[in-house]
Amino acid sequence: MFIISINIKQLEIHVKKSFEKQLTHKLEKQQLIMNSKNPKDLVPTFFTDTANSYDKIVYWTTFGEDNAWKNKILKQLSSEKTVLDLACGTGILTKLIADKIPQSTIIGLDITKNYIEKAKEKLKSYKNISFVNQDAEKLNLGKKFDCITASYLPKYCISDVLVKKCIEHLNIGGKIILHDFTYPKNKFVRKLWNFYFDILYLIGFFVPDWKKVFVSLPHLIRTSNWVTEYENTMKKNGLKVYKQDLTLGTSAIIVGTKII
Ligand SMILES: C[S@@+](CC[C@H](N)C(=O)[O-])C[C@H]1O[C@@H](n2cnc3c(N)ncnc32)[C@H](O)[C@@H]1O
């Protein structure tokens, strides 16, 4: 009788502890989401401590699709003399651009110092690439480019602000190429997508630097309407627009050409 009552007590403690743990995780999740009304506020949370592992994480968490998506961006480029890669991060796309058009002059720009430092270190052998630590929404480089690219930036920015800044820095005939994640429209793909992010959330407990990203990113993608917003803004500003959905609607590219 005594042993049974001890075991019941232990079970009660165990159930209580696991309930409390679950509640803490739920509250943590909700708090992160509530704190991120403005997507830009998430930028320091996501990127201050993640530069060293970014390349591996983006490759594995997208099952290598990140590389395929960047190749779609590259397909839009031909022989541009000057390219500005906004939110260049660790320079993955910047390097691919330099490899495709070695005669071009490229600037990689990012708001996060640690990412710029990583990109500089990785690409120090590329004499045609330089880096600037600046906010893309306050872009002020005093020169114009044949092409401006940005992979995974649109959802953090206000379309009116970013597009206007890009147009000011774009030569006539030049292109703005924007790429980012999208929330799939197909119901079945959506279910898979949500399930995948639930798994990433659990994986987050083993990769602490990325936990906050895995918690907040799905909500950010679900609530972002960046493709429509940028398409409308580009059209309003006289750009010719081309859109492309990628990998079952999980990401998209939008290209705006400055025709006048
Ligand atoms: C997910 S990383 C993408 C890096 C790179 N474009 C790639 O595709 O691998 C997003 C980057 O956007 C940068 N970023 C976010 N908001 C920015 C802003 N307003 N201006 C410049 N960079 C920004 C972050 O610092 C981060 O390095």
The ligand as a Tripos MOL2 file, in Angstrom:
@<TRIPOS>MOLECULE
LIG
   27    29     1     0     0
SMALL
NO_CHARGES

@<TRIPOS>ATOM
      1 C1         18.1910   34.4700  -44.1580 C.3       1 LIG1
      2 S1         19.5110   35.5740  -44.3570 S.3       1 LIG1
      3 C2         19.7410   35.4830  -46.1090 C.3       1 LIG1
      4 C3         21.1450   35.6830  -46.5450 C.3       1 LIG1
      5 C4         21.3890   35.5350  -48.0470 C.3       1 LIG1
      6 N1         20.6150   36.4620  -48.8310 N.3       1 LIG1
      7 C5         21.1080   34.1280  -48.4950 C.2       1 LIG1
      8 O1         20.2140   33.9680  -49.3080 O.co2     1 LIG1
      9 O2         21.7800   33.2250  -48.0660 O.co2     1 LIG1
     10 C6         18.6670   37.1000  -44.2110 C.3       1 LIG1
     11 C7         19.5970   38.2640  -44.1050 C.3       1 LIG1
     12 O3         18.8280   39.4590  -44.2310 O.3       1 LIG1
     13 C8         19.4880   40.4430  -43.4980 C.3       1 LIG1
     14 N2         18.5520   41.5780  -43.3510 N.ar      1 LIG1
     15 C9         17.3340   41.5700  -42.7970 C.ar      1 LIG1
     16 N3         16.7880   42.7940  -42.8480 N.ar      1 LIG1
     17 C10        17.6830   43.5970  -43.4780 C.ar      1 LIG1
     18 C11        17.6890   44.9740  -43.8510 C.ar      1 LIG1
     19 N4         16.6690   45.7850  -43.5700 N.pl3     1 LIG1
     20 N5         18.7600   45.4430  -44.5060 N.ar      1 LIG1
     21 C12        19.8190   44.6290  -44.8040 C.ar      1 LIG1
     22 N6         19.8720   43.3470  -44.4590 N.ar      1 LIG1
     23 C13        18.8200   42.8240  -43.8100 C.ar      1 LIG1
     24 C14        19.8600   39.7340  -42.2120 C.3       1 LIG1
     25 O4         20.8480   40.4090  -41.5120 O.3       1 LIG1
     26 C15        20.3190   38.3800  -42.7800 C.3       1 LIG1
     27 O5         21.6990   38.3480  -42.9840 O.3       1 LIG1
@<TRIPOS>BOND
     1     1     2 1
     2     2     3 1
     3     2    10 1
     4     3     4 1
     5     4     5 1
     6     5     6 1
     7     5     7 1
     8     7     8 2
     9     7     9 1
    10    10    11 1
    11    11    12 1
    12    11    26 1
    13    12    13 1
    14    13    14 1
    15    13    24 1
    16    14    15 ar
    17    14    23 ar
    18    15    16 ar
    19    16    17 ar
    20    17    18 ar
    21    17    23 ar
    22    18    19 1
    23    18    20 ar
    24    20    21 ar
    25    21    22 ar
    26    22    23 ar
    27    24    25 1
    28    24    26 1
    29    26    27 1
@<TRIPOS>SUBSTRUCTURE
     1 LIG1         1 GROUP 0 **** ****
